[in-house]
Amino acid sequence: MGISSNRDLPAVCLWAGATVAAVAVSDSLLLRTVLGAPMVFLVSGHAVLRALGVRTTSVSEHLVYAVGASLAAGIAGGFALNAAGFLTPLGWAVWFWTVTAAAALVAVRRDAPDRPAWPAPPQFRLWQGAALMLAVLVATGAYALAVRDEATYRQFKYTEFWMLPSPNGEPDLLTVGIRSAETRVQRFDLEITLDGQPFAIFQSLTVAPGDTWAREISVPVLATRQTAEARLYGPEHDRLYRSVSTLVPPI
């Protein structure tokens, strides 16, 4: 039986447009999942099948083909978006909208006799329906987790710690510094030793996120080189957090 109208094509384009709008204006994980999961796993593939004129004999066969075509479009989109530097939720939404709209346009231009027939109503068994629902739930859950992880992703936070000879070349001066890229204010204890013997201690240094603490330390210069070591402790647990060392005078 041939298709008497193309009502499905405006519907898939409308769904794709709604998905782009939802991703662009809303941070709701539920709304993005409800609109995005069918877009990623079914709707775009259906439009591609209509554009290619693929004929199927049942709804179940059509669904399998549509899911496969959707996944193929998603894989291609991953390469394209990564190359364009647009690998974001909005980038994915725009990609699937583009694929769906382009496929729908091609399908509309096809001559009526060449359009694929609507698949016949299937004869579903209870276990088949349960398996299909489980697959939909797993796919939707995976998509929701991916969206959540992308939205909550943060760069690794750390604290920089260094001890360097004086930039002016003075052999008796060392520069010790701490730079915080943490998410909250940190307090540290700093201990400096020369050849294993305590030389200087700084307690309860408070460093806010994005701030830098630096100090020039004057050390004695002997005939033989000494090893200067700086140790940074977290006062809350009294444990070593970072350690650096250098030679005095420098090589």
N, C-alpha and C positions, 0 to 999 in steps of 0.2 A: 504494500500500500504506500503510495507516494505521500509526501508531506503537502498538506493543503495550505499551509501558511508558514511564516517564519517567526511566529510569536516567541519561540524559544530564544532567538538571537537577540532581540532587544532586552529580553529578561536577563541573559547572561552578561550583557554589557552594563545593564543597570546594576547588577550585583557587583561587578568589577568596580564600577564608579563609586558605589556605596562603600566598598572596602577601602579604596583610596581615601575617600573623605573621612572615614572612621579613623584610619591610621594618622591622617594629617592633623585632625582637630581634637582627637581624644586619646588619653592615655589609659583608657579602660581596657584591662586585660580581657575581660569577659566579652566586650563588644568586638575587639579585634579578633578574638578566637572564633566567635560565632560567625563573623563574616569572612575571616581569612582562611579558616580551615577548609570549608567547601571550595573556596576559590583555588587553594593550592592543590587540593587532592581530587577535584572533580570538575568544577565549572569550566576552568580553562581548557581541560582536556576534551570536554564535550564540544566546545567551540572549535577546537582543532580538528576533531573527527568530522564535524559538519563541513569544515572548509576542505578537508581532504576527500570527502564523499565516501567515507568508510561505511560499508553496509554491515549491519549486525542483525541477528535473528531473534534476539531476546534482550530484555532489559538487563539481565545479569551480565550477558556478554558485553553489552554497551557500557555498563559500569566498569567492568574490568579494563576495557580499552581506554575509557576516559581517564581512569586513574593512572594507567600507564603513560598516556599522553601528557597528563598533568605533571607527573614526575619528570618526564623528559624535558618539558618546558622549564621546570624548576631547576634541573641540572644545568641546562643552557643558561638560564638566568643567573645562576651562581657564578659562572665564568664571566659573563658579560658585566655583571654588577661589580665583581671584584676588580676587573680591568678598569672600570670607570670610577672606582673609589666610592661607590654608592651602595655598599653592602649594608643597608639599614632597613628597618621595617617599612619606611616610606618607599625606599628604592624597590623592595620586593613587591609592594602593592602596585607601584607604577608599572613594573615589569609585567605582572600578570594582567593588569588592565590593558597594556599595549598588546600582549599576545592575544587576549580575548577579543579586543576590538578589531584587530587586524584579521583574525580568523573569521569573525562574524561578517566582516565586510566582504571577504572572499566568498563565504558561503552564500551571501545574498546575491552576489553576481553570477552564481552558478545557474544554469538553465534548469527549469522545473523538472524535465524528465531525468536529469542527472542527479537530482538530490537523493540522498539516501532515504530509504524507507524507515518509518518509525518502527522500533522493535515491538514484537508482539508481547502482550502481557505475560509475565512469567508465572510459573507454578512454584511458589515458594513453600518449602517445608520449614517447620519450626526451628530445627537446628541450623538451617541456612540463615534464617533471619537473625538468630542469636549470634552466629558467627560474624555476620555483617555488622551488627550493632557493636560487637566487641572490637572489631577492626576500626570502626569509626571512632569509638571512645579512645582507643590507643593512639590513633593518629591525631585526634584533637588534643589529647593530653600532651603528646610530644611537641606539638606546635605551641601549646600554651607555655610549656616549660622553656622552649627556645626563646619565645618572646620575652618571658620574665627574665631569663638569664641575660639577654641582650640589654634589657632596660636597666638592670641592676649592676651591669658590669662596671667595675672600677679598676683603674690602673693600680699595680702593686705599690703599696706604701712602705717607706723605708726611711732610715736615718743615715745620712752620710757622716763619716768621721775620718779626719785626716790629721797627720802631723808631718810638716814639711820644713826643710831649711828655710831660712829667711830669704825672701825674694831679692833682697839687696845684697846677698852674698856674705852677710856677716856670720862668721862661724859659730858665734856664741848665742845665736838667737834661733828659736824654733817657733813655728806657727802651728797652733793646735786649733782645730775648728770642728763645729757640729752644725749640720744643716738638716732641718726637719722637713720631711715630706709626709708626715703622719697625718691622721685625721683629727687628732686632738692634742692638747698640750702635753708634753712629756717632761719628766724630771729625771735628771741623771746625776750620778757622782762620777767625777773624773780623777784618776790617779796617774801620776807621771813618775816613772822610775828611771834611774841611771845605773846601768849594769846591775839591775836587780834590786838596787837600794831605793827606798822611797825618797822622792825629791820634792813633789808638790801635790797637793790635794785640793780639789774644788768640789764642794758638796752642794746638792740640791740645785743644780743648774736647771732653770726652767726655759724650755725652748718651745715656742708656739709653732703651729703649722705654717710652713713657708719662711720661718725666721732662721737666721744664722747667728751662732755664737762663735767668736774667734778671739784668741788671746796669743800674744807673743810672750814666750817664756825664755828668760835668760839662763843659760846653763854654763858651767865652767868648762873650759877647753883645756884638756890635758895633753901630754906628749903623745899618748896613745889614744886611739879612737875608743869611744864609749858607745854603748847601745842604749839609746833612749827609747822607752816604750810608754805608750799612753793607753790606758784601759778605761773603757766607758762601762759603768754599771747602772743597771736599773734599780733605783733605791727601793722600789716597792718589793722586789724579790731578792735584792742583794746578790745578784748574779751577773756574770760578765756578759755584756751586750755586744761590744765591739772592742777590738784591740789593733793598734798600729805601732810601727816602730821605725826608727831611722838611726843613722850613725852620726856621732858628733866628734870632730867636725865631719861634714859630708864628704863623700868621695869626689 
